[in-house]
Amino acid sequence: MLCKPVLAAAALAIAGLAHAQLPPDLSLQPVVTSGLGSAVGLRHAGDGSGRLFIFEQGGQVRILADGSLQPTPFLTINAGTPGGFTSSGESGLLGLAFHPQFASNGRLYINYTDGNNDTRIVEYRVSAGNANAVDTSTRRELLRIAQPAWNHNGGNVLFGPDGYLYIGMGDGGGNGGNGQGHSQNPANLLGKMLRIDVDVATASHPHACGATGSQPYGIPADNPFAAGGGCAEIVYVGLRNPWRWSFDRATGDLLLADVGQNAREEVNFVAFAELNQIKNFGWKCFEGSATYTACTGGMAWPHTLPILEYPHSGTPHCSITGGYVYRGPITGLQGTYIYGDYCSRQIWFATEDGGNWTANTWGGPAPGNIRSFGEDEDGNIYVIRAGGVAVSMFHSSQVGPVNFTVTPLAGSGGSLDPDTPQQVDDGDTVAFDVLPDAGYLIDEVTGCGGSLDGTVYTTAAVTEDCQVNASFVDDPDVIFRNGFQAAD
């Protein structure tokens, strides 16, 4: 089994990120204006190639390389694909994720609806002889999930910072979630967030619900229902239609947008340290923070309230499109969560301070409904629309390296080396030698989410100004100090 790329836990309790002023020349720059049919998402492969992979609801994955849309698709899903393919309404090719080790193993995962309109999660590998094409003979189906209606399929798939594949499942569709209460039922995969280990092909897990017989995936041992009580794949419940959501690449936190029924749209939040813990986002008992009257049977777990929400009333809003926390080169956007609404075409910029989130609208509605957002290897964020400019990117002249100051502070009895403030690039770490004076020992070193290994203190990934504090105590083995007998 491959090692999971886990963020340092100490980097995760970051609150009150500093946010610079938005640059006055911030704009959306056209990237793709023609040649796409029904783009619903954009991904990078994390392989250093700079390529962007744009997937279309109609079944194709297209490559954007060096600013040009390549004529030959990277992958095509159609009626000839095993199990068939449906592409209409809310069905189609809905999600794409590249394995964290794609550069070495060539594995990728898609989420689409088959000929029966059921969800399929399938693994493929890139062609050994062509980096711009998938070898369809490598197909490995992980999950097939029955869908009772054509809508509310969810569709997003992404690898989390823990190395596991997360799968967003809608509640099964129909008005009000088909009246079946799937979202609160832990014995059903609909209306949930699933979390599986694609690096394990194991015998059937006794509590897995995704298939029968041999399971071609593993269940993380820390999943909430891994030991029973529900489907082992489930990690969160109470979702209606989690169309688009993402992980903050700097903190590992999950920002999960869930499409509402007819009154409210919401964004939910899961801190990195709690990714493996059961969360209940309320549907169908709640729509956002408001009570939804279709609730039957109550909730088995407490309601986790959204961090952001907005109403439909008096507006053209209708369906939230979740985005990303900006970690790209534009200095004034750092730490800003960007999301939009499909119908009103409005974009919001949201920032967090001390655990409280505030959202402000940006710009005016542009042509084309907002279907999705995307992120490239450099942290640039893209907007994908139906109509108008198909793909555009946030742009500003105010770009540059983002850095923060780490200030070393040592008490009496020792020092830190270096002993002057250090400028650190966003996301980097810095190490300090902890140097006790003669007759002293290290007492404690804290700050910047770091850890002490012997006499070296290394910070976590630095995403804000912070201090490293060192204290020292008398060495009890010292008999004489400064020419006098030391106190007992």
C-alpha positions as CSV (number, residue, x, y, z in Angstrom):
1,M,0.0,0.0,0.0
2,L,1.3,3.5,-0.9
3,C,1.9,5.9,2.0
4,K,-0.8,8.5,2.3
5,P,0.3,12.1,1.8
6,V,-0.9,13.6,5.1
7,L,-0.5,17.2,6.0
8,A,1.2,17.9,9.3
9,A,-1.5,18.0,12.0
10,A,-0.1,21.1,13.6
11,A,-0.6,23.1,10.4
12,L,-4.4,22.7,10.6
13,A,-5.6,24.8,13.5
14,I,-4.9,28.0,11.6
15,A,-7.5,30.6,12.3
16,G,-7.8,34.3,11.6
17,L,-5.8,34.3,8.4
18,A,-4.8,37.8,7.3
19,H,-6.4,38.9,4.1
20,A,-5.0,41.7,1.9
21,Q,-7.2,44.2,0.0
22,L,-8.5,42.9,-3.4
23,P,-6.4,44.3,-6.2
24,P,-8.3,47.0,-8.1
25,D,-7.4,45.5,-11.5
26,L,-8.8,42.0,-10.6
27,S,-10.6,40.5,-13.6
28,L,-11.6,37.3,-15.3
29,Q,-9.3,36.6,-18.2
30,P,-10.7,34.4,-21.1
31,V,-8.9,31.1,-21.4
32,V,-11.1,29.0,-23.6
33,T,-13.8,30.8,-25.8
34,S,-14.7,28.0,-28.2
35,G,-14.3,24.3,-28.9
36,L,-16.0,23.0,-25.8
37,G,-19.5,21.5,-25.7
38,S,-20.6,21.1,-22.1
39,A,-17.7,21.7,-19.7
40,V,-18.6,21.0,-16.1
41,G,-15.1,20.9,-14.4
42,L,-11.4,21.5,-14.7
43,R,-8.5,19.6,-13.0
44,H,-4.7,19.5,-13.0
45,A,-2.9,16.2,-12.8
46,G,-0.2,17.3,-10.3
47,D,2.5,16.0,-12.5
48,G,4.3,19.2,-13.3
49,S,3.2,19.2,-16.9
50,G,1.0,22.3,-16.6
51,R,-1.8,20.6,-18.5
52,L,-5.4,21.3,-17.6
53,F,-8.0,18.6,-18.0
54,I,-11.5,19.9,-18.8
55,F,-14.3,17.4,-18.5
56,E,-17.6,17.7,-20.3
57,Q,-21.0,16.4,-19.3
58,G,-21.3,14.8,-22.7
59,G,-18.5,12.3,-21.8
60,Q,-15.2,13.8,-23.0
61,V,-12.1,14.9,-21.1
62,R,-10.2,17.5,-23.1
63,I,-6.6,18.7,-22.6
64,L,-5.7,22.3,-22.5
65,A,-1.9,22.5,-23.0
66,D,0.1,25.7,-23.5
67,G,-3.1,27.7,-23.9
68,S,-4.4,25.5,-26.7
69,L,-7.3,23.0,-26.6
70,Q,-6.0,19.7,-28.0
71,P,-8.1,18.2,-30.8
72,T,-8.0,14.6,-29.5
73,P,-9.8,13.9,-26.3
74,F,-7.9,12.4,-23.3
75,L,-10.8,10.1,-22.6
76,T,-14.3,9.5,-24.0
77,I,-17.2,7.9,-22.2
78,N,-20.2,7.0,-24.4
79,A,-22.9,4.4,-25.0
80,G,-20.3,1.8,-25.9
81,T,-18.7,2.1,-22.4
82,P,-19.4,-1.0,-20.3
83,G,-22.9,-0.4,-18.7
84,G,-23.7,2.4,-21.1
85,F,-23.8,6.2,-20.5
86,T,-26.5,8.8,-19.9
87,S,-26.0,12.5,-20.5
88,S,-29.0,14.7,-20.0
89,G,-30.4,17.0,-17.3
90,E,-28.1,16.4,-14.3
91,S,-26.6,13.2,-15.6
92,G,-23.4,12.6,-17.5
93,L,-19.6,12.7,-16.8
94,L,-19.7,14.6,-13.6
95,G,-16.4,14.2,-11.8
96,L,-12.7,13.6,-12.4
97,A,-9.8,13.0,-9.9
98,F,-6.1,12.3,-10.4
99,H,-4.4,10.0,-8.0
100,P,-1.9,11.9,-5.8
101,Q,0.9,9.8,-7.3
102,F,-0.4,10.1,-10.9
103,A,3.0,11.2,-12.2
104,S,4.3,7.7,-11.3
105,N,1.2,5.4,-11.5
106,G,-0.9,7.1,-14.1
107,R,-4.2,6.4,-12.3
108,L,-7.3,8.6,-12.5
109,Y,-10.9,8.3,-11.4
110,I,-14.2,9.4,-13.0
111,N,-17.8,9.7,-11.7
112,Y,-20.5,9.3,-14.4
113,T,-24.1,8.0,-14.9
114,D,-24.5,4.8,-16.8
115,G,-27.2,3.7,-19.2
116,N,-29.6,3.1,-16.2
117,N,-28.7,6.6,-14.8
118,D,-26.9,4.9,-11.9
119,T,-23.6,6.3,-10.5
120,R,-20.4,4.6,-11.4
121,I,-17.0,5.3,-10.0
122,V,-14.3,3.9,-12.3
123,E,-10.5,3.9,-12.3
124,Y,-8.4,4.2,-15.5
125,R,-4.7,4.4,-16.3
126,V,-3.0,6.7,-18.8
127,S,-1.6,5.0,-21.8
128,A,2.0,3.7,-21.4
129,G,2.9,5.2,-24.8
130,N,0.9,8.4,-24.9
131,A,0.7,10.7,-21.9
132,N,-2.3,12.5,-23.6
133,A,-4.5,9.5,-23.8
134,V,-6.2,7.1,-21.4
135,D,-5.8,3.3,-22.0
136,T,-9.5,2.3,-21.7
137,S,-8.5,-1.4,-21.4
138,T,-7.3,-0.6,-17.8
139,R,-10.8,0.1,-16.7
140,R,-11.5,-1.0,-13.0
141,E,-15.0,-0.3,-11.6
142,L,-15.0,0.6,-7.9
143,L,-18.6,1.5,-7.2
144,R,-22.0,1.2,-8.8
145,I,-24.7,3.1,-6.9
146,A,-28.4,2.9,-7.9
147,Q,-30.1,6.2,-8.5
148,P,-33.9,6.3,-8.0
149,A,-34.3,9.5,-10.1
150,W,-32.4,11.4,-12.8
151,N,-31.4,14.3,-10.6
152,H,-29.3,15.0,-7.5
153,N,-26.4,12.8,-8.5
154,G,-23.7,14.9,-6.7
155,G,-20.8,14.0,-9.0
156,N,-17.7,15.5,-7.5
157,V,-14.7,13.2,-6.7
158,L,-11.4,14.5,-5.2
159,F,-8.5,13.1,-3.2
160,G,-8.3,14.5,0.3
161,P,-5.0,15.6,2.0
162,D,-5.2,12.2,3.7
163,G,-4.7,10.4,0.4
164,Y,-8.3,8.9,0.3
165,L,-10.8,9.3,-2.4
166,Y,-13.9,11.4,-1.4
167,I,-17.1,10.9,-3.4
168,G,-20.0,13.3,-3.1
169,M,-23.4,11.6,-3.4
170,G,-26.8,13.4,-3.8
171,D,-29.9,12.2,-2.1
172,G,-31.4,10.3,-5.0
173,G,-33.4,13.2,-6.5
174,G,-37.1,13.9,-6.9
175,N,-38.7,16.9,-5.4
176,G,-37.6,17.2,-1.8
177,G,-35.2,14.3,-2.0
178,N,-37.8,11.7,-3.3
179,G,-39.5,11.7,0.1
180,Q,-37.3,8.7,1.1
181,G,-35.0,10.3,3.7
182,H,-31.9,8.8,2.2
183,S,-29.7,11.5,3.6
184,Q,-30.2,10.6,7.2
185,N,-30.1,6.8,6.7
186,P,-26.6,5.4,7.4
187,A,-27.5,2.2,5.7
188,N,-27.8,4.0,2.3
189,L,-25.0,5.7,0.3
190,L,-27.2,8.5,-1.1
191,G,-27.1,12.0,0.4
192,K,-23.6,11.3,1.8
193,M,-19.9,11.9,1.5
194,L,-18.0,8.7,0.9
195,R,-14.3,8.1,1.7
196,I,-12.5,5.1,0.3
197,D,-8.9,3.8,-0.1
198,V,-8.2,3.1,-3.8
199,D,-4.8,1.7,-3.0
200,V,-6.2,-1.4,-1.4
201,A,-8.0,-4.2,-3.3
202,T,-9.4,-6.3,-0.5
203,A,-12.0,-9.0,0.1
204,S,-15.5,-7.8,0.7
205,H,-15.6,-5.6,3.8
206,P,-18.4,-6.8,6.1
207,H,-19.9,-3.2,6.4
208,A,-19.4,-1.9,2.9
209,C,-22.5,-1.2,0.9
210,G,-21.1,-0.3,-2.5
211,A,-21.1,-3.8,-4.0
212,T,-21.2,-7.5,-3.3
213,G,-18.4,-10.0,-3.4
214,S,-14.8,-8.9,-3.8
215,Q,-14.4,-5.2,-3.1
216,P,-11.8,-3.5,-5.3
217,Y,-11.1,-0.8,-2.8
218,G,-10.3,-0.5,0.9
219,I,-12.2,1.1,3.8
220,P,-10.1,3.5,5.9
221,A,-9.9,2.1,9.4
222,D,-11.0,5.5,10.9
223,N,-14.1,5.9,8.8
224,P,-17.1,6.4,11.2
225,F,-18.8,3.2,10.3
226,A,-15.8,1.0,9.5
227,A,-16.7,-1.2,12.5
228,G,-20.5,-1.2,11.8
229,G,-23.6,0.9,12.4
230,G,-23.8,2.0,8.8
231,C,-22.2,1.7,5.4
232,A,-18.5,1.6,5.9
233,E,-17.9,4.0,3.0
234,I,-19.8,6.9,4.7
235,V,-18.1,9.7,6.5
236,Y,-20.7,12.5,6.4
237,V,-24.5,12.4,6.2
238,G,-27.4,14.9,5.7
239,L,-26.5,16.1,2.2
240,R,-28.9,17.0,-0.6
241,N,-26.8,17.5,-3.7
242,P,-23.1,18.3,-3.1
243,W,-22.3,19.3,-6.6
244,R,-19.0,21.0,-6.2
245,W,-16.6,21.1,-3.1
246,S,-12.9,21.3,-2.5
247,F,-10.0,21.0,-0.1
248,D,-7.9,24.0,0.9
249,R,-4.5,23.1,-0.4
250,A,-2.8,25.0,2.4
251,T,-4.7,23.7,5.5
252,G,-6.4,20.5,4.3
253,D,-9.8,21.8,5.4
254,L,-12.9,20.8,3.4
255,L,-15.3,23.4,2.1
256,L,-18.5,21.6,1.0
257,A,-21.2,23.5,-1.0
258,D,-24.6,21.8,-0.9
259,V,-27.3,22.7,-3.3
260,G,-30.6,23.7,-1.6
261,Q,-34.2,22.8,-2.3
262,N,-36.0,26.1,-3.0
263,A,-35.1,28.5,-0.2
264,R,-31.4,28.4,0.8
265,E,-27.9,27.6,-0.5
266,E,-25.1,26.6,1.9
267,V,-21.4,26.0,2.4
268,N,-20.3,23.6,5.1
269,F,-16.9,23.3,6.6
270,V,-14.9,20.3,8.0
271,A,-11.5,21.0,9.5
272,F,-8.6,18.7,8.5
273,A,-8.3,17.3,11.9
274,E,-12.0,16.2,11.7
275,L,-12.1,14.7,8.2
276,N,-12.6,11.3,9.6
277,Q,-15.4,12.2,12.0
278,I,-19.1,11.8,11.4
279,K,-20.8,15.1,10.4
280,N,-24.5,15.7,9.8
281,F,-25.3,18.6,7.5
282,G,-29.0,18.4,8.2
283,W,-30.9,17.6,5.1
284,K,-33.9,16.8,5.0
285,C,-34.5,18.2,8.5
286,F,-32.7,21.4,7.6
287,E,-32.1,23.4,4.5
288,G,-29.1,25.5,5.5
289,S,-29.8,26.7,9.0
290,A,-33.6,26.8,8.5
291,T,-35.9,23.9,9.4
292,Y,-37.2,21.9,6.5
293,T,-40.7,20.6,7.0
294,A,-40.2,17.3,5.2
295,C,-38.1,15.9,8.1
296,T,-39.3,12.5,9.3
297,G,-37.7,10.4,12.0
298,G,-35.4,13.2,13.3
299,M,-31.6,13.1,13.2
300,A,-29.3,10.6,14.8
301,W,-26.4,13.0,14.9
302,P,-26.3,16.8,15.8
303,H,-26.7,19.3,13.0
304,T,-23.5,20.9,11.9
305,L,-24.5,24.4,10.8
306,P,-23.1,25.9,7.5
307,I,-20.4,28.6,7.7
308,L,-22.1,30.4,4.8
309,E,-25.6,30.5,3.3
310,Y,-27.7,32.8,1.1
311,P,-31.5,32.8,0.4
312,H,-33.4,32.5,-2.9
313,S,-36.1,35.0,-1.8
314,G,-36.2,38.1,-3.9
315,T,-33.2,37.1,-6.0
316,P,-32.5,35.0,-9.1
317,H,-30.3,32.7,-7.0
318,C,-31.1,29.0,-7.4
319,S,-28.1,26.7,-7.1
320,I,-24.8,27.1,-5.4
321,T,-21.6,26.2,-7.3
322,G,-18.8,25.5,-4.8
323,G,-15.3,26.7,-5.5
324,Y,-11.8,26.9,-4.0
325,V,-9.8,28.8,-1.4
326,Y,-7.4,30.9,-3.4
327,R,-3.7,29.9,-2.9
328,G,-2.4,31.3,-6.2
329,P,-0.1,34.1,-7.1
330,I,-2.5,37.1,-6.7
331,T,-1.5,38.5,-3.3
332,G,-4.9,40.2,-2.5
333,L,-6.8,37.0,-3.0
334,Q,-4.8,34.8,-0.6
335,G,-7.1,32.8,1.8
336,T,-10.3,33.9,0.0
337,Y,-12.9,31.2,-0.7
338,I,-14.5,31.8,-4.1
339,Y,-17.9,30.4,-5.1
340,G,-20.9,31.3,-7.2
341,D,-24.5,30.7,-8.1
342,Y,-25.5,28.9,-11.3
343,C,-28.6,30.9,-12.0
344,S,-27.8,34.5,-10.8
345,R,-24.2,34.1,-12.1
346,Q,-23.1,36.0,-9.0
347,I,-19.6,35.3,-7.6
348,W,-18.8,35.7,-3.9
349,F,-15.5,36.1,-2.1
350,A,-15.6,34.8,1.5
351,T,-13.0,35.2,4.2
352,E,-12.6,33.8,7.7
353,D,-11.5,35.6,10.9
354,G,-11.5,33.9,14.2
355,G,-13.8,31.2,13.0
356,N,-16.4,33.6,11.5
357,W,-16.9,33.8,7.8
358,T,-18.0,36.9,5.8
359,A,-18.9,36.8,2.2
360,N,-19.1,39.7,-0.3
361,T,-20.3,39.8,-3.9
362,W,-17.7,40.5,-6.6
363,G,-18.4,41.8,-10.0
364,G,-21.6,41.6,-11.8
365,P,-23.4,38.7,-13.5
366,A,-21.5,37.7,-16.7
367,P,-22.9,35.7,-19.6
368,G,-23.2,32.0,-19.0
369,N,-24.4,30.1,-15.9
370,I,-21.6,29.2,-13.5
371,R,-21.2,25.4,-13.7
372,S,-18.0,24.9,-11.8
373,F,-14.6,26.2,-10.7
374,G,-11.2,24.7,-11.2
375,E,-7.7,25.1,-9.9
376,D,-4.3,24.6,-11.5
377,E,-1.0,23.5,-10.1
378,D,0.0,27.1,-9.3
379,G,-3.2,27.8,-7.4
380,N,-4.9,29.9,-10.1
381,I,-8.7,29.6,-10.0
382,Y,-10.8,29.2,-13.1
383,V,-14.6,29.7,-13.7
384,I,-16.4,27.3,-16.0
385,R,-19.6,28.5,-17.6
386,A,-22.4,27.2,-19.8
387,G,-22.5,29.8,-22.5
388,G,-20.4,33.0,-22.7
389,V,-16.7,32.4,-22.1
390,A,-16.4,28.7,-21.4
391,V,-13.3,28.9,-19.2
392,S,-11.8,32.1,-17.6
393,M,-9.2,32.7,-15.0
394,F,-8.8,35.3,-12.2
395,H,-6.1,37.7,-13.2
396,S,-4.3,40.7,-11.7
397,S,-1.0,42.5,-12.1
398,Q,-0.5,42.4,-8.3
399,V,1.2,39.0,-8.1
400,G,4.2,37.8,-6.3
401,P,5.5,35.4,-3.8
402,V,3.5,35.4,-0.6
403,N,5.6,35.2,2.6
404,F,5.1,35.5,6.3
405,T,7.4,36.4,9.2
406,V,8.4,33.8,11.8
407,T,9.8,35.6,14.9
408,P,12.0,33.6,17.3
409,L,11.7,34.5,21.0
410,A,14.0,32.8,23.5
411,G,13.8,33.2,27.3
412,S,16.8,33.4,29.6
413,G,19.1,30.4,29.7
414,G,19.4,29.8,25.9
415,S,18.9,31.0,22.4
416,L,17.4,30.1,19.0
417,D,19.5,29.9,15.9
418,P,18.7,31.8,13.7
419,D,17.8,34.4,16.3
420,T,16.3,37.0,13.9
421,P,12.8,37.1,12.2
422,Q,12.7,34.7,9.2
423,Q,10.8,35.5,6.0
424,V,9.1,32.2,4.9
425,D,7.2,31.5,1.6
426,D,3.5,30.6,2.1
427,G,3.3,27.0,2.9
428,D,7.0,26.4,3.7
429,T,8.5,25.4,7.0
430,V,11.5,26.8,8.9
431,A,13.8,25.0,11.4
432,F,15.5,26.5,14.4
433,D,18.4,25.0,16.5
434,V,17.5,25.3,20.2
435,L,20.7,26.1,22.1
436,P,20.6,26.0,25.9
437,D,23.4,27.9,27.7
438,A,25.8,26.0,29.9
439,G,23.9,24.7,33.0
440,Y,20.5,24.9,31.4
441,L,18.1,22.5,29.7
442,I,15.3,23.0,27.1
443,D,12.0,23.4,29.0
444,E,9.5,24.0,26.2
445,V,9.4,25.2,22.6
446,T,6.1,26.2,21.1
447,G,4.5,28.3,18.3
448,C,3.8,28.1,14.5
449,G,2.4,24.6,15.0
450,G,5.8,23.0,15.1
451,S,7.5,20.1,16.9
452,L,10.8,19.5,18.7
453,D,13.1,16.7,17.6
454,G,16.1,16.6,19.9
455,T,17.4,20.2,19.8
456,V,15.8,21.1,16.4
457,Y,12.4,22.8,16.3
458,T,10.6,22.7,12.9
459,T,7.5,24.7,12.2
460,A,4.4,23.4,10.4
461,A,3.6,24.9,7.0
462,V,3.5,28.6,7.6
463,T,0.4,30.4,6.4
464,E,0.4,33.4,8.7
465,D,2.8,35.5,10.8
466,C,3.7,33.6,13.9
467,Q,6.3,33.3,16.8
468,V,8.5,30.5,18.0
469,N,8.9,30.7,21.8
470,A,11.7,28.8,23.7
471,S,12.1,28.5,27.4
472,F,14.8,27.0,29.5
473,V,15.3,25.6,33.0
474,D,18.2,25.0,35.3
475,D,20.0,21.7,34.8
476,P,19.5,19.8,38.0
477,D,22.8,18.1,37.6
478,V,24.7,21.4,37.9
479,I,26.4,21.7,41.3
480,F,28.0,25.1,40.9
481,R,26.5,28.0,38.9
482,N,28.4,31.3,38.4
483,G,30.9,30.3,41.1
484,F,28.3,29.6,43.7
485,Q,26.7,26.3,44.7
486,A,23.4,25.9,42.9
487,A,20.2,25.7,44.8
488,D,18.8,22.3,45.5
